[in-house]
Amino acid sequence: MSERVTTVIEGGVGHVRLNRPDKLNALDPAMFRGIVEAGEALKGQRSVRAVVVSGEGRGFCAGLDFASFQAMAAEGNGPAGGARGPAGAGGGAAAAGEPGEPAVAGAAEMASTGGRITHLGQQASWVWTELAVPVIAAVHGVALGGGLQVALGADIRIVAPGARLSVLEVRWGLTPDMTATWFLPRLVGPDVAKELTFTGRMVSGEEAVRIGLATRVSDDPVAAALDLAAEIAAKSPLAVRGAKRLIDASIGRGAADQFADERVTIAALMGTPDQVEAVRAYFDKRDPVFSDPA
């Protein structure tokens, strides 16, 4: 796995860290690959019951590493003229890790979808939706452009009060291309999504919670996210997985299909060893012991 991203699994919680603090965890090809590889690897970990995604250093992720993609374009790996291509660059950061330069398309490898509905840049956000377990993003410092979009793929976002978040692409005359146009309307409503996208303005952590862009604030988002992940990990993993799938599936389908899925899902849980254990542990006033899902 790329050294740009590290993963530690402890107590049923996988902690994925963006690990490029000298560049405010700016997104370069190695970072994109590392994020996707981390998510894909966690899909196969039966013991993982919740995941936290955080950034090392002073911020979560400042967006695109402009210098990296500019160099690739100059070497002929990007479209002629430096136009934005299908890389999923998520315009945000300059080489120094501060918002300053427009995005330039990346290497040809980033355009390959590999049979997915996403390209590599989009998959760096979408991969969190593909995990069966809850994913919590812990955001401090900045989450700009593509950095914000990585966090949008999580089920829950815990942010520092003074964090700065922005859908930054309009600054460069571009549109978001790392899943924000899917997630934003579902989180904040179409009108607020448009206002954020049309203006590219900065949103504080406190405002992000008020408008639905984030779940709650914490002075220590990483600690709060790890505590919440541990709490979730102590619950029945089959029930938690079923609940995530049901809630995600509810978006974009009719009530009849949703209600039928609810009935099928709960019927599959009732009477299972884990469901019986949840009831017994509650009445025995002890912590439940659940098996890892197959």
C-alpha positions in Angstrom: 0.0 0.0 0.0 1.2 3.5 -0.8 3.1 5.3 2.0 0.9 8.3 1.2 -1.8 6.5 3.2 -1.5 4.3 6.3 -4.1 2.0 7.9 -4.1 0.6 11.4 -6.7 -1.9 12.6 -7.4 -2.1 16.3 -10.4 -3.3 18.3 -12.5 -3.7 15.2 -11.8 -0.1 14.0 -9.8 0.6 10.9 -8.0 4.0 11.0 -7.0 5.3 7.6 -4.6 8.3 7.7 -3.7 10.5 4.8 0.0 10.8 5.4 1.5 13.7 3.5 1.5 16.4 6.3 4.2 18.5 4.6 1.8 19.2 1.8 -1.4 19.3 3.9 -2.1 15.9 2.5 -2.6 17.3 -1.0 -3.8 14.9 -3.6 -1.2 13.6 -6.1 -1.4 10.3 -8.1 0.2 8.3 -5.2 -2.3 9.7 -2.8 -5.3 8.9 -5.0 -4.0 5.3 -5.4 -3.3 5.0 -1.7 -6.8 6.1 -0.7 -8.5 3.7 -3.1 -6.1 0.9 -2.1 -6.8 1.4 1.6 -10.6 1.3 1.0 -10.4 -1.8 -1.2 -8.2 -3.6 1.4 -10.7 -2.9 4.2 -13.5 -4.5 2.2 -11.8 -7.8 2.8 -11.2 -7.4 6.5 -13.9 -9.4 8.3 -12.9 -8.1 11.7 -13.3 -4.4 10.8 -16.7 -3.0 12.0 -16.1 0.7 11.6 -13.6 2.9 9.8 -12.2 6.4 10.6 -10.5 8.5 7.9 -8.3 11.4 9.0 -5.4 13.5 7.9 -2.0 13.8 9.5 -0.5 17.2 10.4 -2.3 20.6 10.1 -5.3 19.6 8.0 -7.4 16.9 6.5 -6.7 17.5 2.8 -5.9 20.7 0.9 -7.1 19.3 -2.4 -5.0 18.8 -5.6 -1.3 18.9 -5.6 -1.1 21.3 -8.5 2.7 21.0 -9.1 2.5 17.2 -9.4 -0.2 17.3 -12.1 1.4 20.3 -13.9 4.6 18.3 -14.2 2.8 15.3 -15.6 1.0 17.4 -18.1 4.3 18.9 -19.2 5.7 15.4 -19.7 2.9 14.6 -22.1 0.8 12.5 -19.7 -2.1 14.9 -19.6 -4.3 16.3 -22.4 -2.7 18.9 -24.7 -3.0 22.4 -23.5 -3.3 21.4 -19.8 -7.1 21.2 -19.9 -8.9 19.4 -17.1 -9.4 15.8 -18.0 -11.1 12.8 -16.4 -8.6 12.5 -13.6 -10.8 13.4 -10.7 -8.3 16.1 -9.7 -10.6 18.1 -7.4 -9.1 21.5 -7.7 -7.9 22.8 -4.4 -4.3 23.1 -3.4 -1.0 24.3 -4.8 2.3 22.5 -4.3 2.9 24.2 -1.0 -0.4 22.8 0.4 -2.3 26.1 0.2 -5.2 26.9 -2.1 -3.6 28.8 -5.0 -3.6 27.2 -8.4 -6.1 25.7 -10.9 -6.3 22.0 -11.5 -4.5 20.3 -14.4 -5.4 16.8 -15.7 -3.2 13.9 -14.5 -1.8 10.7 -15.9 -3.6 8.5 -18.3 -3.9 5.8 -15.7 -6.3 8.0 -13.7 -8.7 8.0 -16.6 -9.2 4.2 -16.5 -12.3 3.1 -14.7 -11.3 -0.5 -14.4 -15.0 -1.5 -15.0 -16.2 0.7 -12.2 -18.8 3.5 -12.5 -16.0 5.8 -11.2 -12.6 6.8 -12.3 -9.7 6.8 -9.8 -10.4 10.3 -8.5 -14.1 9.6 -8.0 -13.3 6.2 -6.4 -11.2 8.0 -3.7 -14.5 9.3 -2.4 -16.9 6.6 -3.6 -14.9 3.7 -2.1 -16.2 4.6 1.4 -19.8 4.0 0.3 -18.8 0.6 -1.0 -17.6 -0.5 2.5 -20.3 -2.5 4.3 -19.4 -0.8 7.6 -19.8 2.8 8.7 -17.0 5.2 7.7 -16.4 8.4 9.8 -14.3 11.3 8.4 -12.5 13.3 11.0 -11.8 16.8 9.5 -9.5 19.4 11.0 -7.7 22.3 9.3 -8.8 22.4 5.7 -10.8 20.1 3.4 -10.8 21.9 0.1 -11.9 20.8 -3.4 -11.0 17.1 -3.8 -10.1 17.0 -0.1 -13.7 17.8 0.8 -15.0 15.3 -1.7 -12.9 12.5 -0.1 -14.7 13.3 3.2 -18.2 13.5 1.5 -18.0 9.8 0.8 -18.0 9.0 4.5 -21.2 8.1 6.3 -20.5 10.6 9.1 -18.3 13.7 9.2 -16.9 15.1 12.5 -15.3 18.5 12.1 -13.3 20.9 14.1 -15.2 24.2 14.8 -12.6 26.2 13.0 -12.1 23.8 10.0 -12.4 25.4 6.6 -14.3 23.5 3.9 -14.9 24.5 0.3 -16.2 23.2 -3.0 -13.4 25.2 -4.6 -13.5 24.2 -8.3 -15.5 27.3 -9.5 -12.5 29.4 -8.6 -10.7 27.9 -11.6 -13.8 27.9 -13.9 -14.3 24.2 -13.3 -17.0 21.9 -11.9 -16.6 19.4 -9.1 -15.6 16.0 -10.5 -15.0 13.7 -7.5 -18.6 12.8 -6.6 -19.6 16.2 -5.0 -22.4 16.7 -7.4 -23.9 13.4 -6.1 -23.3 13.9 -2.4 -23.9 17.6 -1.9 -27.6 17.8 -2.9 -28.3 14.7 -0.7 -26.6 16.3 2.3 -27.5 20.0 2.1 -30.3 20.1 -0.5 -30.1 21.3 -4.1 -30.3 25.0 -3.3 -27.5 25.0 -0.7 -25.4 22.7 -2.9 -25.7 25.1 -5.8 -24.8 28.1 -3.6 -21.7 26.4 -2.3 -20.7 25.2 -5.8 -21.4 28.4 -7.6 -19.5 30.6 -5.1 -16.7 28.2 -3.8 -16.9 30.1 -0.5 -15.3 28.8 2.6 -17.5 27.2 5.3 -16.4 26.8 8.9 -16.9 23.5 10.8 -19.7 25.1 12.8 -21.5 26.3 9.7 -21.0 22.9 8.0 -22.9 21.3 10.8 -25.7 23.8 10.6 -26.3 23.3 6.9 -25.9 19.5 6.9 -22.5 19.3 5.3 -21.1 17.8 8.5 -22.6 15.7 11.3 -21.2 17.4 14.4 -18.3 19.4 15.7 -15.5 18.4 18.1 -12.4 20.2 19.3 -10.6 16.9 18.6 -12.3 15.3 15.6 -10.0 12.3 15.4 -10.5 11.3 19.1 -14.3 11.8 18.7 -14.4 9.8 15.5 -12.4 7.0 17.1 -14.7 7.0 20.1 -17.7 6.8 17.9 -16.2 4.1 15.8 -15.5 2.0 18.9 -19.0 2.5 20.1 -20.4 1.3 16.7 -17.9 -1.6 16.7 -19.4 -2.9 19.9 -22.8 -3.2 18.3 -24.1 -6.2 16.3 -22.1 -6.0 13.0 -24.8 -7.6 10.9 -27.4 -5.1 12.2 -25.1 -2.1 11.6 -24.2 -3.3 8.1 -27.9 -3.9 7.3 -28.8 -0.4 8.6 -26.2 1.3 6.5 -27.3 -0.6 3.4 -30.9 0.2 3.9 -30.4 3.9 4.5 -28.1 4.2 1.5 -30.6 2.3 -0.7 -33.5 4.5 0.4 -32.1 7.4 -1.7 -33.6 7.3 -5.2 -36.0 4.4 -4.9 -39.7 4.1 -4.1 -41.3 3.6 -0.7 -42.7 0.2 -1.6 -39.3 -1.2 -2.5 -37.7 0.3 0.6 -40.3 -1.1 2.9 -40.0 -4.6 1.3 -36.2 -4.4 1.8 -36.7 -3.5 5.4 -38.9 -6.6 5.9 -36.4 -8.9 4.2 -33.4 -7.4 6.1 -34.9 -7.7 9.6 -36.2 -11.2 8.9 -32.7 -12.2 8.0 -31.4 -10.9 11.4 -34.1 -12.2 13.7 -33.1 -15.3 15.6 -29.5 -15.3 14.4 -26.8 -15.9 17.1 -25.8 -12.3 17.1 -29.3 -11.0 17.5 -30.0 -13.4 20.4 -26.7 -12.3 21.9 -27.7 -8.7 21.7 -30.8 -9.4 23.7 -29.2 -11.6 26.3 -26.3 -9.2 26.8 -28.7 -6.3 27.4 -30.7 -8.2 30.1 -27.5 -9.7 31.6 -26.1 -6.2 31.9 -22.8 -7.2 30.1 -21.0 -6.3 26.9 -22.2 -8.4 24.0 -19.8 -10.7 22.1 -20.5 -10.8 18.4 -19.0 -12.9 15.6 -17.3 -11.4 12.6 -19.6 -11.5 9.5 -18.7 -14.0 6.8 
